[in-house]
């Protein structure tokens, strides 16, 4: 079966314009496949290239070279590296989701509206999207009194949960998670991890970065370890994470 996401020879570097103009490599030729229903967690020390890889897939970073092939709902295979910005934006709205530890809400838009709009972009009608948004917010412990408030008044942990609600309503085909539980207390963290765990059963392909080993062992079907912008090993979470000392924070 064709993978949902197929990455080949992906490179990315950054130019230090304000220092001396030298280039710093972030990804040095990454090959990776992610299938429908699979949860692949990226691990490795700070600066290994984990978040850079996620952002290249989401195309907030433009890769230096390589291919990122994504199989759409129609069965077409597109190279995300080669698509125009409007084409990428269309796929983000419908089929590719991204959840980070930060929430960039639209000005003067309430929490419920923000989450519901994500569902509408993925094909839900307005009523169904609002019902699904309410269900997601309840499951993640966002009190109803906050639903009409602007996201700017929320705490860091509340913003993370709203972010996840928007990312998982009418779940996308591919979901990218960048430390989505870093600001959560144990109770809310449990709710978020439970919601993420449910995604695989619906066929969503997940590529994630977590800052703690427990979340990776619980959720991932496969761990990919990056070092110096390259994949150095991958495999079953319990076995791969035991292979030497592994730091997973960025």
Order of alpha helices (4+ residues) and beta strands (2+ residues): beta-beta-beta-alpha-beta-beta-alpha-beta-alpha-alpha-alpha-beta-alpha-beta-alpha-beta-beta-alpha
